[in-house]
Amino acid sequence: MARRVRFAPVSVDKSQLDSLRIERPHEEVRTRRGPLFVVLAGVVTLLIALVAFLIARPSARVVTIAPAHAVASQGGRTAVLNASGYVTARRQSTVSSKVTGKIIEVDVEEGMRVKSGQQLARLDDAIAGKSLALAQAQSQASLSSLEETRVQIRQAQIDYDRASRMTSSEIASRSDLDHAQAQLDALKARLAAQTDSYAVAQSQMQLHRQDLEDTIIRAPFDGIVVSKDAQPGEMISPMSAGGGFTRTGICTIVDMDSLEIEVDVAEAYINRVHPGQKVEAVLDAYPDWKIPAHVITAVPTADRQKATVKVRIAFDTKDARVLPDMGVKTTFIDSEQATETSSVVEIPKGAVRRDGERDIVFVMQGDRAERRAVRVIQTDNDKARIAAGVNAGENVIVEAPPELKDGDRVKSKS
């Protein structure tokens, strides 16, 4: 059986309990809570700003870089442009005939030097010769008739003078005088007509003589025969006739003194070319032979398909080794612009970008792209030489993206 326990009340002195309480002022509590709130607010603000910066910060573009290498200039002369082309002849002709005919003989071979007016070939002249002989006979007959009429006129003049005297002496009648006058006038009219006929016969004779001369094909100028295109027994015509059985040319002659160089220069660099400019040419057949030359002119038209302008270049000296259609590489020289050896650097051609009238490149500085204006003095295949704007050892961005701007973040491909 459980027992009930009773607790007796204990009396406590209230004054003693108050003495055990720790009292703190309200100002001290507020002072200690303030710094903690400020620190927390600052941390939150920094976190928000960092997140916003990371979100708004553009990512670095991955680019390809290449170092700039120092190169040496040549003897104080600056090569401003390189181009390739071919040797061409300013005077070159495929010689043909004026008339259609059968070739009897060909008097030239490849490599033969010919003079202006020299016979190259001869056509069948049988018909032309007979036509000339006929015209000469007709001309001679007209001349004979002309002489006969002149004799008759002299006799008619004598008869008229006699009739005139007899009429004055009243020995002959007036009708006899009139008859003599008519006879004389008729013979004079016949003489005039025969004179015209003789002139026509002479012209026809000259025409047939020219037809005979046209059967001989002659050289139009001094030169060298580079191809022989016809043989005896073949037909030749100044126009295409008879399908593939009729030749249109006897041979091809080239005036070696008219040889020059034609090159295509990109529109972006044509401003570096001017008439009289010195050029150094190297034939593909003779890579160690540097031929002095100069610019004749830039042809005043552009090729819209290739975006190039044709430039004509003349050789300073003639040489028998230079032949038509040879490949040639040219270097345009600007002796007025001398560059220091240490200031010329070589970079990939793809690093150069055209911006309006200036050439620019982007140089990698740390993790940023720096835009610089440069002066390109020479381009060769995939290389470009820079005279100002880039120093040796700096890294340039190759094939920079079109939207790349100065100060953009970049990083190199690993």
C-alpha positions as CSV (number, residue, x, y, z in Angstrom):
1,M,0.0,0.0,0.0
2,A,1.6,3.3,-1.2
3,R,2.2,6.0,1.2
4,R,1.4,9.6,0.6
5,V,4.3,12.0,1.2
6,R,3.6,15.6,2.1
7,F,6.0,18.4,1.5
8,A,6.1,21.2,3.8
9,P,6.3,24.7,2.3
10,V,9.7,26.4,2.5
11,S,9.9,30.1,3.0
12,V,12.5,32.0,0.8
13,D,13.7,35.5,1.3
14,K,13.0,37.5,-1.9
15,S,15.8,39.9,-1.1
16,Q,18.3,37.1,-1.3
17,L,17.0,36.0,-4.7
18,D,17.3,39.5,-6.1
19,S,20.9,39.6,-5.0
20,L,21.7,36.6,-7.3
21,R,20.3,38.2,-10.6
22,I,22.9,39.6,-13.2
23,E,21.7,42.8,-14.7
24,R,23.0,44.1,-18.2
25,P,22.3,47.5,-19.6
26,H,20.2,47.7,-22.9
27,E,22.8,49.8,-24.6
28,E,25.5,47.1,-24.3
29,V,23.2,44.5,-25.9
30,R,22.4,46.7,-28.9
31,T,26.1,47.6,-29.3
32,R,27.2,44.0,-29.6
33,R,24.4,43.1,-32.1
34,G,25.2,46.0,-34.5
35,P,28.6,44.8,-35.9
36,L,27.4,41.4,-36.5
37,F,24.5,42.6,-38.7
38,V,26.8,44.8,-40.7
39,V,29.3,42.0,-41.3
40,L,26.6,39.7,-42.5
41,A,25.1,42.3,-44.8
42,G,28.5,43.0,-46.3
43,V,29.2,39.4,-47.0
44,V,25.8,39.0,-48.7
45,T,26.5,42.1,-50.9
46,L,29.9,40.7,-52.0
47,L,28.4,37.4,-52.8
48,I,25.7,39.0,-55.0
49,A,28.2,41.2,-56.7
50,L,30.6,38.3,-57.4
51,V,27.7,36.2,-58.9
52,A,26.6,39.2,-61.1
53,F,30.2,39.7,-62.3
54,L,30.7,36.1,-63.1
55,I,27.4,36.0,-65.0
56,A,28.1,39.3,-66.9
57,R,31.8,38.6,-67.6
58,P,32.3,37.4,-71.2
59,S,34.1,34.1,-71.7
60,A,37.6,34.2,-73.2
61,R,37.9,33.6,-77.0
62,V,40.1,30.7,-78.0
63,V,42.5,31.9,-80.7
64,T,45.5,30.7,-82.6
65,I,48.7,32.7,-82.0
66,A,52.1,32.8,-83.8
67,P,55.3,34.6,-82.8
68,A,56.8,37.4,-84.8
69,H,60.3,36.8,-86.1
70,A,62.9,39.4,-86.9
71,V,64.2,39.4,-90.5
72,A,66.9,41.4,-92.2
73,S,66.2,44.0,-94.9
74,Q,68.2,43.9,-98.2
75,G,70.8,46.6,-98.8
76,G,68.6,49.5,-97.8
77,R,66.0,48.6,-100.4
78,T,62.5,47.7,-99.2
79,A,60.4,45.1,-101.0
80,V,56.9,46.4,-100.8
81,L,55.1,43.6,-102.7
82,N,55.6,40.2,-104.3
83,A,53.6,38.9,-107.2
84,S,53.9,36.1,-109.8
85,G,53.0,36.0,-113.5
86,Y,54.2,35.1,-116.9
87,V,56.4,36.5,-119.7
88,T,54.3,37.7,-122.6
89,A,55.0,39.2,-126.0
90,R,53.6,42.6,-126.8
91,R,53.9,41.8,-130.6
92,Q,52.9,38.2,-131.5
93,S,51.1,37.2,-134.7
94,T,49.8,34.0,-136.3
95,V,50.5,34.8,-139.9
96,S,47.8,33.8,-142.4
97,S,46.9,34.6,-146.1
98,K,44.6,37.1,-147.5
99,V,43.0,34.6,-149.9
100,T,42.0,31.0,-149.8
101,G,44.4,28.7,-151.7
102,K,46.5,25.6,-151.7
103,I,49.9,25.8,-150.1
104,I,52.7,25.1,-152.5
105,E,55.7,25.6,-150.3
106,V,56.5,26.7,-146.7
107,D,59.9,28.3,-146.2
108,V,60.2,28.5,-142.4
109,E,60.9,26.2,-139.4
110,E,60.5,26.6,-135.7
111,G,63.3,28.8,-134.2
112,M,64.1,30.6,-137.5
113,R,64.6,34.3,-137.3
114,V,62.8,36.2,-140.0
115,K,62.8,39.8,-141.3
116,S,59.9,42.0,-142.1
117,G,58.7,41.3,-145.6
118,Q,60.5,38.0,-145.9
119,Q,58.7,35.2,-147.8
120,L,57.2,32.6,-145.4
121,A,55.1,30.5,-147.8
122,R,53.6,30.5,-151.3
123,L,50.2,29.5,-152.5
124,D,49.1,28.0,-155.9
125,D,49.2,31.0,-158.3
126,A,48.0,29.4,-161.5
127,I,44.6,31.1,-161.6
128,A,46.0,34.5,-160.4
129,G,48.8,34.4,-163.0
130,K,46.4,33.7,-165.9
131,S,44.0,36.4,-164.7
132,L,46.9,38.8,-164.6
133,A,48.0,37.8,-168.2
134,L,44.4,38.3,-169.4
135,A,44.2,41.8,-167.8
136,Q,47.5,42.8,-169.3
137,A,46.3,41.7,-172.8
138,Q,43.1,43.7,-172.4
139,S,45.0,46.7,-171.3
140,Q,47.3,46.4,-174.3
141,A,44.3,46.1,-176.7
142,S,42.8,49.2,-175.1
143,L,46.0,51.1,-175.6
144,S,46.1,50.0,-179.3
145,S,42.6,51.2,-179.9
146,L,43.5,54.4,-178.3
147,E,46.4,55.0,-180.6
148,E,44.3,54.2,-183.7
149,T,41.7,56.8,-182.6
150,R,44.4,59.4,-182.2
151,V,45.5,58.8,-185.7
152,Q,42.0,59.1,-187.0
153,I,41.5,62.4,-185.1
154,R,44.6,63.8,-186.8
155,Q,43.2,62.9,-190.2
156,A,39.8,64.3,-189.3
157,Q,41.4,67.6,-188.2
158,I,43.2,67.9,-191.6
159,D,39.9,67.2,-193.4
160,Y,38.1,69.9,-191.3
161,D,40.8,72.5,-192.0
162,R,40.6,71.8,-195.8
163,A,36.8,72.0,-195.7
164,S,37.0,75.3,-193.8
165,R,39.3,76.9,-196.4
166,M,37.2,75.7,-199.3
167,T,34.1,77.0,-197.7
168,S,35.7,80.4,-197.1
169,S,36.6,80.4,-200.9
170,E,33.1,79.3,-201.8
171,I,34.5,76.2,-203.5
172,A,32.8,73.8,-201.1
173,S,29.4,74.0,-199.5
174,R,28.6,74.7,-195.9
175,S,27.3,71.1,-195.5
176,D,30.8,69.8,-196.3
177,L,32.2,71.8,-193.5
178,D,29.6,70.6,-191.0
179,H,30.2,67.0,-192.0
180,A,33.9,67.4,-191.3
181,Q,33.2,69.1,-188.0
182,A,30.9,66.2,-186.9
183,Q,33.5,63.6,-188.0
184,L,36.1,65.3,-185.9
185,D,33.9,65.6,-182.8
186,A,32.9,62.0,-183.0
187,L,36.5,60.8,-183.0
188,K,37.3,63.0,-180.0
189,A,34.4,61.5,-178.1
190,R,35.6,58.0,-179.0
191,L,39.1,59.0,-177.8
192,A,37.7,60.1,-174.4
193,A,35.8,56.8,-174.0
194,Q,38.8,54.7,-175.0
195,T,41.0,56.6,-172.6
196,D,38.6,55.7,-169.7
197,S,38.5,52.1,-170.9
198,Y,42.3,52.0,-170.9
199,A,42.3,53.4,-167.3
200,V,39.8,50.6,-166.2
201,A,42.0,48.0,-167.9
202,Q,45.0,49.3,-166.0
203,S,43.2,49.1,-162.7
204,Q,42.1,45.6,-163.4
205,M,45.7,44.6,-164.2
206,Q,46.8,46.1,-160.9
207,L,44.1,44.2,-159.1
208,H,45.1,40.9,-160.7
209,R,48.8,41.7,-160.0
210,Q,47.9,42.2,-156.3
211,D,46.0,38.9,-156.3
212,L,49.2,37.2,-157.6
213,E,51.2,39.0,-154.9
214,D,48.7,37.8,-152.2
215,T,49.7,34.2,-153.0
216,I,53.0,34.9,-151.3
217,I,52.8,35.1,-147.5
218,R,55.3,37.4,-146.0
219,A,56.5,38.3,-142.4
220,P,54.7,41.3,-140.9
221,F,57.7,42.2,-138.6
222,D,61.1,41.0,-137.5
223,G,60.9,38.1,-135.1
224,I,61.3,34.4,-134.4
225,V,59.1,31.6,-135.6
226,V,57.8,29.8,-132.6
227,S,55.4,27.4,-134.3
228,K,54.8,26.0,-137.8
229,D,51.2,25.3,-138.4
230,A,50.8,24.3,-142.0
231,Q,52.4,22.0,-144.6
232,P,52.6,22.0,-148.5
233,G,49.5,20.6,-150.0
234,E,47.1,21.9,-147.4
235,M,44.4,24.5,-147.9
236,I,44.6,27.8,-146.1
237,S,42.0,30.5,-145.6
238,P,41.8,33.8,-143.7
239,M,38.6,32.5,-142.2
240,S,37.5,29.1,-140.9
241,A,36.1,27.1,-143.9
242,G,35.9,23.5,-144.9
243,G,35.7,22.1,-141.3
244,G,39.0,20.9,-139.9
245,F,40.7,20.5,-143.3
246,T,41.5,24.2,-143.9
247,R,44.3,25.9,-142.0
248,T,43.9,29.5,-140.8
249,G,47.6,30.2,-140.2
250,I,51.0,29.3,-141.6
251,C,53.1,30.0,-138.5
252,T,53.4,32.1,-135.4
253,I,56.0,34.9,-135.1
254,V,57.1,36.5,-131.9
255,D,59.0,39.8,-131.6
256,M,61.4,39.0,-128.9
257,D,62.2,42.7,-128.3
258,S,58.6,43.2,-127.2
259,L,58.7,40.6,-124.3
260,E,57.5,41.9,-121.0
261,I,56.0,40.5,-117.7
262,E,52.3,40.5,-116.8
263,V,51.4,39.9,-113.1
264,D,48.1,40.1,-111.2
265,V,48.2,42.3,-108.0
266,A,45.5,42.2,-105.4
267,E,43.3,45.3,-105.3
268,A,44.2,45.9,-101.7
269,Y,47.9,46.4,-102.6
270,I,47.7,48.1,-106.0
271,N,48.4,51.4,-104.3
272,R,52.0,50.2,-103.7
273,V,52.6,50.1,-107.4
274,H,53.5,53.1,-109.6
275,P,55.0,53.6,-113.1
276,G,58.8,53.4,-113.3
277,Q,59.0,51.5,-110.0
278,K,62.0,49.2,-109.8
279,V,61.2,45.5,-109.9
280,E,63.3,42.4,-109.4
281,A,62.2,39.4,-111.6
282,V,63.2,35.8,-111.2
283,L,62.3,33.2,-113.8
284,D,61.2,29.8,-112.6
285,A,63.6,28.3,-115.1
286,Y,66.6,30.3,-113.6
287,P,65.9,30.7,-109.9
288,D,69.4,32.2,-109.2
289,W,69.2,34.8,-111.9
290,K,67.8,38.2,-110.7
291,I,66.7,40.3,-113.7
292,P,66.3,44.1,-113.3
293,A,63.0,45.4,-114.5
294,H,60.6,48.3,-114.0
295,V,56.8,48.9,-114.0
296,I,55.3,50.1,-117.3
297,T,51.8,50.7,-116.0
298,A,48.9,49.2,-114.2
299,V,46.1,48.3,-116.6
300,P,43.2,50.6,-115.6
301,T,40.6,47.9,-115.0
302,A,40.1,45.2,-112.4
303,D,39.1,41.6,-112.5
304,R,35.9,41.3,-110.4
305,Q,36.2,37.6,-110.2
306,K,39.8,37.5,-108.8
307,A,39.8,41.0,-107.3
308,T,43.1,41.8,-109.0
309,V,44.6,44.4,-111.3
310,K,47.0,43.5,-114.1
311,V,50.4,45.2,-114.0
312,R,52.8,45.4,-117.0
313,I,56.5,45.2,-116.3
314,A,59.4,45.8,-118.8
315,F,62.8,44.2,-118.7
316,D,65.7,46.6,-118.3
317,T,67.9,44.4,-120.5
318,K,67.1,41.9,-123.2
319,D,68.4,38.3,-123.0
320,A,67.9,35.3,-125.3
321,R,67.1,33.1,-122.3
322,V,63.8,34.9,-121.7
323,L,61.1,33.1,-123.6
324,P,57.4,33.7,-124.0
325,D,55.0,32.1,-121.4
326,M,57.8,31.5,-118.9
327,G,56.7,31.6,-115.3
328,V,58.2,34.5,-113.3
329,K,58.2,35.8,-109.7
330,T,58.5,39.6,-109.2
331,T,59.5,41.7,-106.2
332,F,58.4,45.4,-106.3
333,I,61.2,47.6,-104.7
334,D,60.7,50.9,-103.1
335,S,64.2,52.4,-102.6
336,E,62.8,55.6,-101.1
337,Q,61.7,53.8,-97.9
338,A,64.7,52.4,-96.0
339,T,64.0,50.3,-92.9
340,E,66.2,49.3,-90.1
341,T,67.2,45.6,-90.0
342,S,65.9,45.2,-86.4
343,S,62.5,46.8,-87.1
344,V,61.4,44.3,-89.8
345,V,59.5,41.3,-88.5
346,E,57.8,38.4,-90.3
347,I,54.3,37.1,-89.3
348,P,51.7,34.8,-90.9
349,K,49.8,36.5,-93.6
350,G,46.5,35.5,-92.0
351,A,47.3,37.7,-89.0
352,V,46.9,40.9,-91.1
353,R,43.5,42.3,-91.4
354,R,42.3,45.2,-93.6
355,D,40.5,48.0,-91.7
356,G,39.5,50.7,-94.1
357,E,42.7,52.1,-95.6
358,R,44.9,50.6,-92.9
359,D,46.4,47.2,-92.1
360,I,46.0,46.0,-88.6
361,V,46.9,43.0,-86.4
362,F,45.8,41.8,-83.0
363,V,48.6,41.1,-80.5
364,M,48.1,38.9,-77.5
365,Q,49.0,40.8,-74.3
366,G,48.4,38.6,-71.3
367,D,44.8,37.4,-71.6
368,R,43.7,40.4,-73.7
369,A,43.8,41.2,-77.5
370,E,45.5,44.5,-78.4
371,R,44.7,46.1,-81.8
372,R,47.6,47.6,-83.6
373,A,48.1,49.4,-86.9
374,V,50.9,48.0,-89.0
375,R,52.8,48.8,-92.2
376,V,53.1,45.8,-94.5
377,I,56.1,46.0,-96.7
378,Q,56.1,42.6,-98.4
379,T,53.9,39.6,-98.8
380,D,55.1,36.2,-100.0
381,N,52.8,33.1,-100.1
382,D,51.6,32.8,-96.5
383,K,54.0,35.2,-94.9
384,A,54.0,39.0,-94.4
385,R,56.8,41.4,-93.4
386,I,55.9,44.2,-91.1
387,A,58.0,47.4,-90.8
388,A,56.1,48.9,-87.9
389,G,53.6,48.0,-85.2
390,V,54.8,44.6,-84.0
391,N,58.0,43.7,-82.3
392,A,60.0,40.5,-82.6
393,G,58.9,37.9,-80.0
394,E,55.4,39.2,-79.6
395,N,52.5,36.8,-80.3
396,V,50.0,37.8,-83.0
397,I,46.5,36.3,-83.4
398,V,46.2,34.4,-86.7
399,E,42.8,34.5,-88.5
400,A,41.2,36.6,-85.8
401,P,37.4,36.4,-85.5
402,P,35.7,39.2,-87.3
403,E,33.9,40.4,-84.2
404,L,37.2,40.6,-82.1
405,K,37.8,44.0,-80.6
406,D,40.6,45.7,-78.8
407,G,40.7,44.6,-75.2
408,D,38.7,41.4,-75.6
409,R,39.7,38.4,-73.4
410,V,41.4,35.7,-75.4
411,K,43.3,32.5,-74.6
412,S,45.6,30.5,-76.8
413,K,44.8,27.0,-78.0
414,S,46.7,24.5,-76.0
